[in-house]
Every structure is written in C-alpha cells, then in structure tokens.
Amino acid sequence: MLGLMWQFLFNKPVDTVPGGAIPLVSLTRAQLDAAADGSLWRLGHSTVLLKLHGVFWLTDPVFAKRASPVQWAGPRRFHPAPIGIDELPPIQAVILSHDHYDHLDRAAIMQLAGKTAWFLTPLGVGERLIGWGIDPAKVRQLDWWQETAVAGVRFVATPAQHFSGRGLFDGNRTLWASWVMLAGDLRVFFSGDSGYFDGFKTIGDRYGPFDLTLMETGAYDVNWPAVHMQPEQTLQAHFDLKGRVLLPIHNGTFDLALHAWDAPFEHIVALAEAHGVPLATPRMGETVVIRRADNNRRWWRAVARREARCGHQRRTFSFSNSRG
C-alpha cells in the first residue's frame, strides 16, 4: 500500500488525465421523456440512466466534482454530467453496487431523495443511506441472490468480487454486488466493481443470455487483480454472462489508476474486434437503444489527437503487451 501511495503521489504518468475536453451530448428532461423505452445514457464513470417499462432507473449516481470524501482534494472529474440532478425526471429506483466514493456520492443521494421512489442496495449500504436521512420506507437492502420487483422490473443482487468501506475503520462492513435487471424479455447486467471470478458464469447460467452487459473496464492494475478486472477479463466475464453487446463503464470520468485514461477504451476495442463481440462506446449523454446498441464511435481518439497537437506527453499503447 505504501508503494502504491508513492506511485500515485510522485510517479503518476501525465496521460492518466485527458489533455483535452471530453465530448458530451447535453441532455434535457424533454429529450429523456420522448426517448424510446429500452434506452440508456452514460452520465459518467458507472452512473447510467435507464428507461425501462416507461420509467427511469439510475445506477451508482456520482455527480460530485471529485470522487473523494472532501471536494478540495482527490480524483477530479474529467467532464461535467450531461444533465444535472435537478433536470432529471422522477427516478423509480437508484441501484447501488457498493459504498466507495466513486459509486456512492452522498450529496447526490440527498439531492435525489425527493424525486426517487426506491433505493436498492446491497446489505448494509442502505443503513448508510438511512443514517444520512433517507426514509427507511424507501430503502430495500438485498443479500446476494435475493431479488425484488419494482414497477414491473425484477432486480437481482448478484455476487461480485470486491470490497467496501468509506473510511479507515469500516472496511468490508457493508456488502457489494452486481445487479441483474429483467424488464420483460429485456435483460441487462450491471457489474458494479469486481475482479474476475467464477461467479460470472453462475450468473450467466441462471439469468443469461443478456442483451447488454454494463461491464467494469477501467481503473485496473496488475497489483489489484482481485478487485478490478483487466480488459481481457472483462471480455471473458461478458462471455461467461452470455452477453450480446458489451458497454464498458468505470472509465472516462475519474483518474483512479496508473494507466492512460483512454487505455481501457483502446484495449477493449481491440479485444472485441479480435473476438467479434459487438461493442457500444457512446459519448457521455448519447442515447443507446439497448436492443440495437451500435454506438461504437471512437470518440476518445479525437481527444488524443488534440493532446498530440498540444504536445501532451503520452505513452505508447501496445495491445500485445499492455499491462494496464
């Protein structure tokens, strides 16, 4: 841990942060209301807005400027959210994977409280929300393999291989989870954070195939393989889940590792192309229709070209020998 802290403080490569503006598609309430059912939008990192059964659902809402316990230090956002919390339509449920700061933003939760009907959490995370002042009647806490139904959509809290905690003395006192979302015959998987493990195959056998997998692809390193997947493992987990289209998340918003900020995109694109896997890489705020997810534009490359023109120092990415 001391060695890792030293690396982050004194040997951080410059290319872990983009040298230009991240392209955004600004959203309005009217656009969301008019969107087709079965659509979704990446708002940043692991924050995804979904429209299922005519209502809206939100995963791991983080709208803060920093993924940190304080807003004067810590990883700073690369881009604003495509839409503010005040502009969002009513949210049927917020779905939380765990309590780390890049997935659970207290200020966002409190802003969302008045427009959210339910908060679905792994065991213990709901207690945090209740302690912050969220109405206990709105909170449903699930253990692994437990499920609940809200507005005609089934949610299953499924296993993940990760850890939890928001301070020095509360490690692993709350549960972490991935989530299965079943809206009629539409099936979506949300990975949360996880290292690669055989639980993905079990989930795929029980609930697959999935129309879309929202898969962690970013903030990885060879020094923490048990809690974050390398892109090769992300792809294997997608296969285990029997996924059709893979949409990589947990990238493009915060500087949380030592790899280049765009390496997760380049790496998963190369892997997906080599294995014939349909990939969706939408811009932040761009509409994705789940049943025909084909938003596979390489938007980050324009940022990289601007970096090159501005002399932003970059490391060479090699698909064959990259270690993240």
C-alpha positions in Angstrom: 0.0 0.0 0.0 2.9 2.4 0.8 4.5 1.6 -2.5 1.2 2.3 -4.3 0.7 5.6 -2.5 4.2 6.6 -3.5 3.5 5.8 -7.2 0.3 7.9 -7.1 1.9 10.8 -5.4 5.3 11.0 -7.2 5.3 8.8 -10.3 1.9 9.3 -11.8 2.1 9.3 -15.6 0.7 12.5 -17.2 -1.5 10.6 -19.6 -3.8 9.3 -16.8 -5.8 12.6 -17.4 -7.0 13.7 -20.8 -5.3 16.7 -22.3 -8.5 17.9 -23.9 -12.2 18.2 -23.3 -14.3 15.0 -23.2 -17.1 15.3 -25.8 -20.6 15.4 -24.2 -24.1 15.2 -25.5 -26.1 17.5 -23.3 -29.5 16.1 -22.2 -32.8 17.7 -21.4 -35.8 16.4 -19.5 -37.9 16.7 -22.7 -35.4 14.5 -24.6 -35.5 11.8 -21.9 -39.3 11.8 -21.7 -39.5 11.5 -25.5 -36.9 8.7 -25.7 -37.9 5.2 -26.6 -38.4 2.6 -23.9 -35.4 0.4 -23.5 -32.9 3.3 -23.8 -30.0 4.3 -21.6 -27.5 7.1 -21.2 -24.0 7.1 -19.7 -23.7 10.1 -17.4 -20.1 9.3 -16.3 -18.0 6.6 -14.7 -20.6 3.9 -13.5 -23.5 6.3 -13.5 -26.1 5.1 -16.1 -29.6 6.3 -16.6 -32.0 3.7 -18.0 -35.6 3.9 -19.3 -37.3 0.6 -18.7 -41.1 0.0 -18.6 -41.6 3.7 -19.2 -39.9 4.9 -16.1 -36.3 5.8 -15.2 -33.6 4.0 -13.2 -30.2 5.2 -12.1 -27.1 3.2 -11.2 -24.4 4.4 -8.8 -25.1 8.2 -9.1 -22.0 10.3 -8.7 -22.3 13.9 -9.7 -19.6 15.3 -7.4 -16.6 17.2 -8.8 -14.3 14.7 -7.0 -14.6 11.0 -6.1 -13.4 11.8 -2.6 -14.6 12.3 1.0 -13.7 16.0 0.5 -14.3 18.3 -2.5 -10.9 20.1 -2.2 -8.8 17.0 -2.9 -9.0 13.7 -4.6 -9.7 12.5 -8.2 -11.4 15.3 -10.1 -14.0 14.8 -12.9 -12.8 15.0 -16.5 -16.2 16.3 -17.6 -19.5 17.6 -16.1 -22.5 15.4 -16.1 -24.6 15.7 -19.3 -27.6 16.6 -17.2 -28.0 17.9 -13.7 -29.9 16.2 -10.9 -32.5 19.0 -10.8 -33.2 18.4 -14.5 -33.6 14.6 -14.2 -37.1 13.1 -14.4 -38.5 11.2 -11.4 -36.4 8.2 -10.7 -38.2 4.9 -10.0 -35.1 3.5 -8.2 -31.5 4.2 -7.6 -29.5 1.0 -7.8 -26.2 1.0 -5.8 -23.4 -1.5 -6.2 -21.3 -0.6 -3.1 -20.2 2.3 -1.0 -16.9 3.5 -2.4 -16.8 7.2 -3.2 -16.7 6.8 -7.0 -20.0 4.9 -6.7 -21.8 6.4 -3.8 -22.0 10.2 -3.7 -23.7 11.4 -0.5 -24.6 14.8 -1.9 -26.2 13.3 -5.0 -28.2 10.8 -2.9 -29.6 13.6 -0.8 -30.5 15.6 -3.9 -32.1 12.6 -5.4 -34.1 11.7 -2.3 -37.1 13.9 -3.2 -37.5 12.5 -6.7 -36.6 8.8 -6.1 -39.2 6.2 -5.1 -36.8 3.5 -4.1 -33.1 2.9 -3.3 -32.0 -0.7 -4.0 -28.7 -1.6 -2.2 -26.6 -4.5 -1.0 -26.8 -5.3 2.7 -25.5 -2.5 4.9 -25.3 0.2 2.2 -29.0 1.0 2.9 -28.1 1.6 6.5 -25.7 4.3 5.4 -28.5 6.0 3.4 -30.9 5.8 6.3 -28.2 7.3 8.6 -27.9 10.2 6.1 -31.6 10.8 6.4 -33.2 8.8 3.6 -36.6 7.5 4.5 -36.2 3.8 5.6 -39.5 3.0 3.8 -37.8 3.8 0.5 -34.8 1.5 1.1 -34.6 -2.1 0.1 -31.4 -4.0 1.1 -30.6 -7.3 -0.6 -28.2 -10.1 0.0 -26.6 -11.9 -2.9 -29.2 -13.9 -5.0 -32.1 -12.1 -3.4 -34.4 -10.3 -5.7 -37.1 -7.6 -5.7 -39.6 -6.2 -8.2 -40.3 -2.5 -8.7 -42.7 -1.1 -11.3 -42.7 -4.4 -13.2 -38.9 -4.7 -13.4 -37.1 -7.5 -11.5 -33.8 -6.7 -9.8 -31.4 -9.4 -8.5 -28.5 -8.6 -6.3 -25.8 -10.9 -7.6 -22.3 -11.7 -6.4 -19.2 -9.6 -7.2 -15.5 -9.9 -6.0 -14.6 -6.6 -4.5 -14.6 -4.8 -1.1 -16.2 -1.9 0.7 -15.7 1.0 3.1 -15.5 4.8 3.2 -13.0 5.4 6.0 -10.1 3.9 7.8 -12.1 1.8 10.2 -15.1 0.5 8.3 -13.6 -1.9 5.8 -16.0 -4.6 4.5 -18.8 -3.8 6.9 -21.2 -3.4 4.0 -21.8 -5.8 1.1 -21.0 -5.1 -2.6 -23.0 -6.6 -5.5 -23.5 -6.7 -9.2 -27.1 -6.4 -10.5 -29.3 -8.3 -12.9 -32.2 -6.2 -14.4 -35.1 -8.1 -16.1 -37.7 -5.9 -17.8 -40.0 -8.3 -19.6 -37.8 -10.2 -22.1 -35.1 -7.5 -21.9 -32.1 -8.5 -19.8 -29.3 -6.1 -18.6 -26.4 -6.8 -16.4 -24.6 -4.1 -14.3 -21.3 -5.3 -13.0 -20.5 -2.7 -10.3 -16.9 -3.3 -9.4 -15.4 -6.7 -9.4 -12.3 -8.8 -10.0 -12.7 -11.7 -12.3 -14.2 -14.8 -10.7 -16.3 -17.8 -11.5 -19.5 -16.1 -10.2 -19.9 -14.5 -13.6 -20.5 -17.9 -15.2 -23.0 -18.8 -12.4 -24.9 -15.6 -13.1 -24.9 -16.2 -16.8 -26.2 -19.8 -16.3 -29.0 -18.6 -14.0 -30.1 -15.4 -15.8 -28.4 -15.1 -19.2 -28.3 -14.5 -22.0 -28.1 -10.7 -21.6 -29.0 -8.2 -24.2 -26.4 -5.8 -22.8 -23.7 -6.0 -20.2 -22.5 -2.9 -18.4 -19.1 -4.0 -17.5 -16.3 -2.5 -15.4 -13.4 -1.7 -17.8 -11.1 0.8 -16.1 -9.1 1.7 -13.0 -7.3 -1.7 -13.3 -3.7 -2.6 -12.4 -1.7 -5.8 -12.1 -1.3 -5.1 -8.4 -5.0 -5.4 -7.6 -6.4 -8.2 -9.8 -8.8 -9.4 -7.1 -10.9 -6.3 -7.1 -10.7 -4.9 -10.7 -10.6 -6.7 -14.0 -8.1 -6.3 -16.7 -9.9 -5.8 -20.1 -9.2 -9.4 -21.1 -11.1 -10.5 -18.0 -13.9 -8.0 -18.7 -14.4 -9.7 -22.1 -14.2 -13.2 -20.5 -16.8 -12.1 -17.9 -19.0 -10.9 -20.8 -18.7 -14.4 -22.4 -19.5 -16.1 -19.1 -22.6 -14.0 -18.8 -23.7 -14.9 -22.3 -23.8 -11.2 -23.2 -24.7 -10.0 -26.6 -23.5 -6.3 -26.6 -20.8 -5.1 -24.1 -20.8 -1.5 -22.9 -17.6 -0.7 -21.0 -18.1 1.5 -17.9 -15.9 2.7 -14.9 -13.8 4.8 -17.3 -13.6 8.2 -18.9 -14.5 10.3 -15.8 -12.0 9.9 -12.9 -8.3 9.3 -12.7 -8.2 6.2 -10.4 -5.2 4.2 -11.7 -1.8 4.4 -13.4 -2.9 3.5 -17.0 -3.5 6.1 -19.7 -7.0 7.5 -19.4 -8.0 6.1 -22.8 -6.2 2.7 -22.5 -9.4 0.9 -21.3 -11.2 2.0 -24.5 -8.4 1.1 -26.8 -7.8 -2.2 -25.1 -11.4 -3.4 -25.0 -12.0 -2.3 -28.6 -9.0 -4.3 -29.8 -10.2 -7.4 -27.9 -13.8 -7.0 -29.0 -12.8 -6.7 -32.7 -10.5 -9.7 -32.4 -13.3 -11.9 -31.0 -16.2 -10.5 -33.0 -18.0 -9.0 -29.9 -20.5 -6.2 -30.5 -19.4 -3.2 -28.5 -21.2 0.0 -27.5 -18.9 3.0 -26.7 -21.3 6.0 -26.6 -20.3 9.5 -25.8 -21.4 10.7 -22.3 -25.0 11.6 -22.7 -25.5 9.8 -26.0 -28.7 7.8 -26.4 -28.2 4.0 -26.6 -31.2 1.8 -27.6 -30.4 -1.4 -25.8 -31.9 -3.9 -28.3 -29.8 -2.4 -31.2 -26.9 -0.9 -29.2 -24.5 0.0 -32.0 -23.0 3.3 -30.7 -19.4 2.2 -31.3 -17.8 5.5 -32.3 -14.2 6.0 -31.2 -14.8 9.5 -29.6 -11.7 9.4 -27.4 -9.4 9.3 -30.3 -10.3 12.9 -31.2 -9.2 13.9 -27.7 -6.0 12.0 -28.1 -5.3 13.8 -31.4 -5.8 17.2 -29.7 -3.4 16.0 -27.0 -0.8 15.2 -29.6 -1.2 18.6 -31.3 -0.8 20.3 -27.9 2.3 18.3 -27.1 0.6 16.4 -24.2 3.0 13.6 -23.2 1.7 10.2 -23.9 2.9 6.6 -23.5 2.7 4.2 -26.5 -0.2 1.8 -26.1 0.6 -1.8 -27.2 -2.3 -4.3 -27.4 0.1 -7.2 -27.4 2.0 -6.4 -24.2 -0.1 -3.8 -22.3 -0.5 -4.5 -18.6 -2.8 -1.6 -17.9 
